[in-house]
Each structure stands twice: as C-alpha cells, then as structure tokens.
Amino acid sequence: METVSIALILMLAVVISGTLTRMLPIALPLPLVQIALGAAIASVADLGVELQPDLFFLLFLPPLLFLDGWRIPKEGLFRDKGTILELALGLVVFTVVGVGFFINWMVPAMPLAVAFALAAIVSPTDPIAVSAIAARVPIPKRLMHILEGESLLNDASGLVCMRFAVAAALTGTFSPADAFATFLWLAFGGIAIGAGVTWLAMKAKTWISRRFGEDSGSQILVSLLIPFASYLLAEHLHCSGILAAVAAGITMSYAEQAGHVLAVTRVQRSAVWDTVQFAANGIIFVLLGEQLPKIVSGAAEVVRETGHHDPAWLVIYIVAINLALAALRLLWVWASLRFTLFRAARQGKTVVTPSWRLVVATSLAGVRGAITLAGVLTLPLTMTDGSPFPARDLAILLAAGVIIVSLVAASIGLPRLLKTLELPPDASHQEQEDSARTAAAEAAIRAIEQAQHRMGEGRADADLYMDAGTRIMELYRRRIDGRTKTGDERQLARKIDEIERKLRLAGLGAERDEIYRNARARKISDEAARKLVREIDLMEERIGSAT
C-alpha cells in the first residue's frame, strides 16, 4: 500500500510540474521545476524511497531508449551519421578519459575507476531537456536531429563505458583486450537481440491480426512489452540491454512502415507512449529532487574525507566538472567542424561556415538529464566483499549537480545565443512532400474507381455509387492540382489551403461545442457524444498538423 501511495504522489507531482511550468512568468525548463518539486516534497514528508539500482534501471531506461530509437528521424540520422558518430562515440571516450582523470585529481578520495564511471555517466546528453529549454527559441532542425542522434547513441556508449568502469572498481583489474572483446559481444549481441525480438514480435502480431482480427489494447501492450523483453533477454545473455532497447526501437520504426496496424491503434498507441515518456522522465527528475537532501548529507561525509571541512566544496566540484565538460565538448565540436570543412574543401564542395555562436550553442546544448540520473543511481551499493561502494553518494550528488547546472546554463545561454542568429538554411522537404501527396492522391483515385465499379456493378442504384465516387475523387483531383502548380500559382494555392484549413478548424470547433451542448441537454447519449467528439478530434488533429 505504501509503495502505491508513493507512486501516486510522484505522478501527481509530475502533473503539477506541467501546470506550474505554464503558470510561471519566466520560461523555466520542465526538469528544473520537477527537481524543485521533489525537493519540496522531501522537505515536508519523508517518503522513504530507497532506489534499488537494478530495478530503477529496468523500470525507466528500456522504454525511454526504445522510444528514442523509434521516433528519431532516420533521414537526419543517416545524413549526418559522421557527425553523430563523432559526438556519440569519440566525444564519449574523450570525455571519459579527460573528465575521469580530472575528477580523480580534484577529489583524491574518489578512486580512479569510480571517477571514470562518473565521467561515463555524465557523458550522455538529453535532447528532451534541450527541447524544453528552447521551447520559445527554436533550435535549427538539423542541429536538433544531430543532438537527437547523438543522444540516442551516446546513451548506450556512455552507459557501456560506465559498466566497464564499475567492473574495474569491483574487481580492481582492467584488461584492454578483454574490454574490447567484451564490448564487441555487448554491442553486437545487444543490437541483434533487440532487432530480433522486435522482428519476431511484429511477425507474430501480424500473423495473429490477419487471421483473428486486431485488438488495439493488445497491440499497445505488445509495444510496451518489447523494450523490456529485449532488455531482459540481452542482460540474461550478458549483452548490452541498453543497446538492445535502442535497436528494438529502431527496428520498430521500420516494422511500422509495413502499415499492418489499424489507424485507431496508431492513434491510441501514440497517446499512450507520449504519456509513458512524460511520466517516466518526470518521475526521474522528481525523484532526483526528493533524494537530494539524503545525497547531500552523504556526500558531505566524503568531502570531509578529502581534507575539506566546508560543504561549499561540493559546489566547487560541481562547477568545475561542468566547466571541464563544456570545455572538452567545445574543443571536440570545434575540431570536428574544422575536420568536416577540411574534408569538404578537399572534395571540392562549397560549405557555409557556421557562426561561432552556433558552434557554442551546439556545445551548450549538451544538457544532461534523465539517462545520467538513471545511470548514476545504478552504481552498486556495496563492493564484492560487502563493504560500501567508495564515494557512491558523492558520485550521485556530482551527477545531480551536473544535471542541474547544465540545465540552468543552457536555459540562460541558448536563448541568447540563438536569438537573431542567421542560421544556415535547412534543406526543404516541401517538394518531396508535395510529390508524395500527389502520388497518394493518384493512388486513391485509382482505388476509388475500381471500388465504385465493383460495388455498383449489376445494381439498380449504380448511379449512387458513381455520384459518391465522383465527389470523393474530385477532392483528390483538387489536391493534385494544388500540388502540381508552380511559382505564384503554388503560393496562391497554399494560401487558399491555409485559409480553408482555418475555416475547417473553426467549423469543427463549432461542431464539437454543439455536440457537447446536446449531450448536456440529454438530447443525445454520452456514448454517442464521445464517439462523435472523437471523430471530430481526430479530424482536427489531422487538419491542424497539415501545415
């Protein structure tokens, strides 16, 4: 009963955080508000939450990593794969080595292996936090795609590096050759398991749906179970459950393109996953705030062991680590950009050199978030001999401090860096979209012609089928005409489409209001009202997103 009450309190805090974020006169990142709420809860009530590392990792990481892999734009991922790999792999190793030695030098009481583990934990970035910060200052699409791709892969690489560092701390030994071989098994085994589990699940689901029909609730549950199944199987076989969850998400995005799922299932599944993502990320940050008092008190003991008696040294440690992370990231981004420009020049390509402000923004956008917190909380509680894991509380506090300071720095710096900045033009996909819409409309016309002949053949009321088909095909022909125009005609057609869209939205709003009015007057049943309103909501969502 107590566990259920704690879970409900945490979910309520997540709900309140969203409302507070909208009510505040200044734009604060949602994660910061959630951390503050967690700290406020800890100040008035002791929930007694004891986070078990393995359980925490299992509950939160698989669905978040799975969803990242599922929803990341694949075109941007492959187009900028070189830059993304440089950031997700090269920068992670660069950060682990550089920051690891720096932390060990600054805090001698923290063993080198633990320092490397902490450096690996704070290396992954969180694009969700960046999106929350930049809600009022749009980040260029291509930059966001790079940050998303980096986050997708550096979650895995950073946490795998942490795993090696923790193993070295527990055993006291580290073999580069064994580590490399283990990394290959972890990486390729995890990727194969994640892709295989998803592929088998989708094949089984499709086979069952074709023979016995599709149940939306079951399909949604299958999608929720896939990341956990991939993660658990990979961990059981001593592979990377992290990479298994990522690979499962990427495989899911390709499996979904087969189009074997009903539209209503896709709509409901998307809503469920949006809720899961919001709740999981929110609970993680609320838990961080709730745990802060305990973390600070435990870390203060470690600070005294270093020879410093003032807890203010904790703040100095946190700021110093953030400065080291920012400096290494800026150096890596600058070097990567120089290399990219040099390579383009050798190939005879003309590349626009980005402004220094965009380079600094790319570095500052390396905000740490949920994955860092989830990772640091999985540090073992004890060594193999039963003694406490060295400097665990201090490592958790430093990681939490890095999250908070990076959020604050980005929330202050990004709007100023990106405001009034002239950005390199993003490649326009309007022509591709117009071509796809035209091809889809032509396919629809052919299908309607075949269907109306088949349905009306030999019937006395065949004219009704012809009239209905003609009206529907006219809508598609208008769409084709609007997409195939050029120059000023296309601009005029798009302006007319925008006017029509606004008028249709106004009409749908009036429809919904009238249905609710009839429901309140008991002129229609609640069930009928819900059905009609859902149809209007789906139509409004479709029209509203077609901009």
Buried (B, 14 or more C-beta within 10 A) or exposed (E): EEEEEBEEBBBEBBEBBBEBBEEEEEBBBBBBBBBBBBBBBBEEEEBEBEBEBEEBBBBBBBBBBBBBBBBBBBEBBEBBEEBBBBBBBBBBBBBBBBBBBBBBEBBEBBBBBBBBBBBBBBBBBBBBBBBBBBBEBEBBBBBBBBBBBBBBBBBBBBBBBBBBBBBBBBEEEBEEEEBEEBBEBBBEBBBBBBBBBBBEBBEEBBEBBEEEEBEBEEBBEBBBEBBBBBBBBBBEBEBBBBBBBBBBBBBBBBBBEEEBBBEEBBBBBEEBBEEBBBBBBBBBBBBBBBBBEBBBEBBBEBBBBBEBEEBEBBEEBBEBBBEBBBBBBBBBBBEBBEEBBEEEEEEEEEEEEBBEBBBBBBBBBBBBBBBBBBBBBBBBEEBEEEEEBBBBBBBBBBBBBBBBBBBBBBBEBBBEBBEEBEBEEEEEEEEEEBEEBBEEBBEBBEEBEEEBEEEBEEEEEBEEBEEBBEEBBEEBEEBBEBBEBEEEEBEEBBEEBEEEBEEBBEEBEEBBEEBBEBBEEEEBEEEEBEEBBEBBEEBBEEBEEEE
